[in-house]
Each structure stands twice: as C-alpha cells, then as structure tokens.
Amino acid sequence: MSSAGVAVTTIQNESVISPGYMHDQPSGESILIYLAVSGSMIPMRVLECDSIDSVKLRIQSFKGFVVKNQKLVCGGRELARSNSLIRDYGVTDGNVLHLVLRLSDLQVINVRTSCGKEFTFHVERCRDVGYVKRQVAKKRKGLVDLDDQEVLCNGERLEDQKLINDISKSNDAVIHLSDTENNLVVPRKPPDLQPIIVNPKIEIPSVIWDFVNSTTEGLERGNYPIRSSEGTGGAYLMLDASGNKYISVFKPIDEEPMAVNNPRGLPLSLDGEGLKKGTRVGEGALREVAAYILDHPKSGRRSFLGEEKGFAGVPPTVMVKCLHKGFNHPEGLTEKIGSLQRFMENYGSCEDMGPGAFPVEEVHKISVLDIRIANADRHAGNVLVSKDGADGQTLLIPIDHGYCLPESFEDCTFDWLYWPQAHQPYSPDTIEYIKSLDAEADIALLKFYGWELPLECARTLRISTMLLKKGAERGLTPFAIGSIMCRETLKKESMIEEIVQEALDSVLPGTSEATLLESVSKIMDYRLDEIAQ
Ligand SMILES: Nc1ncnc2c1ncn2[C@@H]1O[C@H](COP(=O)(O)OP(=O)(O)OP(=O)(O)O)[C@@H](O)[C@H]1O
C-alpha cells in the first residue's frame, strides 16, 4: 500500500466509509483509499471520478466534520481544488489521505487526580494537556510542579502538547492525573524570544518591538503558547502579560506541514517540496516575513521597514528564535526558529461570510499583493475580516503567506477571483501604486533582509510583477489578470505557465535571465493585447 510516507498502524475495518451508490458504478473506477485522522486509519471506498468536494461531503456525513473544516493531503500535496477529481491528483488504490481538521468547539473534560479529587473543565479543543494541568494546578492552589504531574487517558500517558481534540472524542472523557513523589518546585528559566537580525544595518521598528516585547512579557508571566486549532502547521497564539489577550502568532519552521515536528500528523516531505508546488518545507517563515517586507506602503517603497502600514496590510512579521516547552518537542526541548506575526483582532475570516459586503478597495489590495507575490495559498480562510477603528469600515487582513513566491506558478489559486469586486477595474490610486512596483528593487530588499531569493523564485517575482504592471496599464480587472495566473483546472496550464514555457522554448539553453525575461515580456505583451482588445 502506498502511504505517502507513513506506516499504516490502526485500521478501523468496522468503519469503512463506502457510499451506497457504489453498486451502480463500473467496478473498475472504484478504489480503496485510507483516511488518516487523529492517529487512526479509516478505509474509504471512492470513485476515481469523485470530486474532492464530494469526498469531503462523504466524510462529513460519516464522521460529522463539516466540509469547510476539512483539509485533505495526499502524497505531500493538498487536494485544494474542490471541483477537481480524485484521479486528477493522482490518488490511486491504497493511497493514504491525511485529513487535517479545524475544530474550535468546547470539550468537557473530567479530571480525576491520584488523591481522589475530581474536576470538570470546558476546554477548547485546540488546548493541550499542558493547559489542563495548569488549570488543575490553579484550582488546587498548592505548590505543584507541573513537570511532576503525569496525565493518563485509557492507560496511555499523554504528553503536554497533545491536543484535547486528539485525546477524547466523547463528552464523558476522563483523564487521570497523578503527582509523582518528588514535588520539588524548579525555578522557571526565563523564556527566550529574540528577533533574528542577519544584517547589522537593520533596525527593527517599534511596530515590531511592541509585539515582540509584549510576547516576551506574556511568556515571562508563565502564559503558555496556545496552538491554533486551524491550519496544517504548528501556529501558536501568544498571550500578553495579562494572559487574556492574544498578541502574536508564532509559526516555527520545524512544525510546518511535512516538516519533522509537524504537530498535525502530516508525513515528512520525501523530496523537501512543501505542500504547494515550487515551495520548500522549512521556508514558510521566510516567505511570511518576505510578504511583509514587500508590502510597501501607499506613500512609497520601503527601503527599510518603518512604522507605516503596507498597502495590503500584511501584519508586521519578523523572524525570531524562541525557546519554550509549550511548542511541539517530540525529541526534547530545543530552540525554535520561525515567524512571529502581530495578532490582528478580527471577527472571522472571509470563509465565514459572503463576499458581498467587502469594500472593492479592500478586495483589490489583496489581489495586488497576491498577484505580485504569486501566492499559492489564497483561500478565503487566509483573509481575516475586521473593522477600521476610525470609520468602522470593513477591513480585510491578509495572513498566511508561507506559500508565496513559489518556483513555479502551478499551484497559484485566488479565492477572490470568484468575488464580484474582482470584476471592477482598479482605481487610479491603485494603478499608481502598481506603477511604483519594482521587482529588481524588491529582490535587493529581500537580500538586504537576509533572504537571497533562489533564481526560480526571483523569476516568479519578476514575471508576476511584470504581469501586474502590464495588465493594469491596459486597464485589465483583477479578475482578468488573476485568471492569467491561475489554472482553471488542475491539469490545464495557466496562461502565465504557457507564456513562460513559450519563452523558455524560444531561447537557447544557457541564455541569460535578462534575455529570457525579455522574451517573456514580448509574449506577454502579445497575449495581453489580445485580451484587452
Ligand atoms: N496575524 C494573525 N492575526 C490573527 N489571527 C491569526 C493571525 N495569523 C494566524 N491567525 C490564526 O491562526 C490560524 C492558523 O494560522 P495560519 O492560517 O497562518 O496557519 P497555517 O498552518 O499556515 O494554515 P494553512 O493550513 O491555512 O496554510 C488562522 O486560521 C487564524 O485563525
């Protein structure tokens, strides 16, 4: 059985997910796959011509996880296009589909301690065992060293990082907590959180120091990072000193999807490629920071990070190192490197509401960002919705740029393409902003901040900036420009891919990058003129 990198351990034969309609179908098309979820493996019969959405619907009806909370990953690739077919993604008999769930509802947890005391908590599913231990310690008001407490459920010892969602599926779950003999209180080592500065000429602006310092204060007060229940990687919500307010989001590189310490059970990448084509595992944090650095303010290009908000409003993001036992450390405590981003107050994401109420300019600013950085992960869940303090206008906040600047355009998808605002032309202000963009200066800026873009990623930035500028010059809408960059179906190359291929075919091997780009530019002009007519 091909298992996309994991060994199949527990197979729940009793709960085979197989649809009733299967009997009416030609048997050749039916395949047996395995759904890996929360440590178990569930056989599932599907048709090769089933769409991803229909498979998710079936999982919803058998397992109760609603479609929008499901992410499916197979062979190191997210099955992201809902109307693509199972066979388009190359899923075949015996493959394992990893189901990553977003859950945020409450779970009732009953705790029975070794000295007979019982406590009941309503705990968010995204909390972990360490959190429950701390709640028990608070209730007992005694001098308890949390490290000396052991938590058991059904005889199994639970690590502090284990999510509540992963241990108990029923509302009457009981976990047992026993204190070991040795109740010494060990003095707490101060947490270590520091921005990583690779270039001594860089001065970190106060807009970044503010949330870095508040995060440090939160950790020093003993407020543990809370792992977000959403997303495919380890994303930790960091608290301020009061413990009541989220202040930042930390995403360690070793917990990215398919990285060695990924806490969501995704298998290791076999060839180092990330969940999206043309990205690398372990580079997500670099890309998160790059998106912030490249999000120049309306008033002009950034040559140094300053206090001013960027055009698209990417939250301030910085690379940090942090040592804390609240992160996922299956092999022992180590310092983590990752991106730290300011937490933005919001009342949900664009996934939770219809796009009708989003202001045109807000959608357009996201489209400009996504096109220029060739974002391969712009689903509606990655745009938070907030209100502007000054006039109460709806504000869209782009997050999660770990898959921007890929080496190829294959996985670029933009959910906003299907929103009505994408069909309206850019305003003169936005066109002015687009005119001011300069890919060469952007590449130099990233280098200054410590990321020398690999040739292919730099080419992506050059070509996508070129497309945005040429498209806007011709009065094309975000929809028209964005559609050039995205595949309509999984198998059909996008126009930008065709343009790049045509250019590659037209130059001699070993030709300089500048000559290749000249060729891209000419072919692009020709294609865009056809569209604009
Ligand atoms: N800057 C932020 N402000 C507020 N909430 C945030 C921020 N960044 C992330 N979050 C919250 O944390 C969740 C997980 O973050 P994120 O989507 O970046 O993780 P991920 O593992 O990369 O996800 P994905 O699977 O979508 O790639 C988000 O869905 C959002 O709810």
PDBQT file of the ligand as one rigid body, heavy atoms in Angstrom, charges set to zero:
ROOT
HETATM    1  N1  LIG A 601      -1.848  37.618  12.337  1.00  0.00    +0.000 N 
HETATM    2  C1  LIG A 601      -2.893  36.921  12.770  1.00  0.00    +0.000 A 
HETATM    3  N2  LIG A 601      -3.859  37.546  13.494  1.00  0.00    +0.000 NA
HETATM    4  C2  LIG A 601      -4.924  36.845  13.964  1.00  0.00    +0.000 A 
HETATM    5  N3  LIG A 601      -5.082  35.515  13.794  1.00  0.00    +0.000 NA
HETATM    6  C3  LIG A 601      -4.159  34.852  13.098  1.00  0.00    +0.000 A 
HETATM    7  C4  LIG A 601      -3.016  35.521  12.538  1.00  0.00    +0.000 A 
HETATM    8  N4  LIG A 601      -2.270  34.600  11.905  1.00  0.00    +0.000 NA
HETATM    9  C5  LIG A 601      -2.901  33.420  12.035  1.00  0.00    +0.000 A 
HETATM   10  N5  LIG A 601      -4.036  33.556  12.771  1.00  0.00    +0.000 N 
HETATM   11  C6  LIG A 601      -4.979  32.499  13.170  1.00  0.00    +0.000 C 
HETATM   12  O1  LIG A 601      -4.287  31.274  13.254  1.00  0.00    +0.000 OA
HETATM   13  C7  LIG A 601      -4.820  30.330  12.318  1.00  0.00    +0.000 C 
HETATM   14  C8  LIG A 601      -3.702  29.482  11.750  1.00  0.00    +0.000 C 
HETATM   15  O2  LIG A 601      -2.772  30.330  11.086  1.00  0.00    +0.000 OA
HETATM   16  P1  LIG A 601      -2.333  30.085   9.586  1.00  0.00    +0.000 P 
HETATM   17  O3  LIG A 601      -3.539  30.002   8.691  1.00  0.00    +0.000 OA
HETATM   18  O4  LIG A 601      -1.339  31.133   9.258  1.00  0.00    +0.000 OA
HETATM   19  O5  LIG A 601      -1.647  28.647   9.763  1.00  0.00    +0.000 OA
HETATM   20  P2  LIG A 601      -1.246  27.563   8.690  1.00  0.00    +0.000 P 
HETATM   21  O6  LIG A 601      -0.905  26.328   9.428  1.00  0.00    +0.000 OA
HETATM   22  O7  LIG A 601      -0.202  28.123   7.795  1.00  0.00    +0.000 OA
HETATM   23  O8  LIG A 601      -2.617  27.401   7.859  1.00  0.00    +0.000 OA
HETATM   24  P3  LIG A 601      -2.949  26.836   6.400  1.00  0.00    +0.000 P 
HETATM   25  O9  LIG A 601      -3.230  25.392   6.598  1.00  0.00    +0.000 OA
HETATM   26  O10 LIG A 601      -4.188  27.615   6.006  1.00  0.00    +0.000 OA
HETATM   27  O11 LIG A 601      -1.802  27.087   5.491  1.00  0.00    +0.000 OA
HETATM   28  C9  LIG A 601      -5.560  31.172  11.268  1.00  0.00    +0.000 C 
HETATM   29  O12 LIG A 601      -6.594  30.477  10.660  1.00  0.00    +0.000 OA
HETATM   30  C10 LIG A 601      -6.066  32.331  12.119  1.00  0.00    +0.000 C 
HETATM   31  O13 LIG A 601      -7.264  31.962  12.767  1.00  0.00    +0.000 OA
ENDROOT
TORSDOF 0
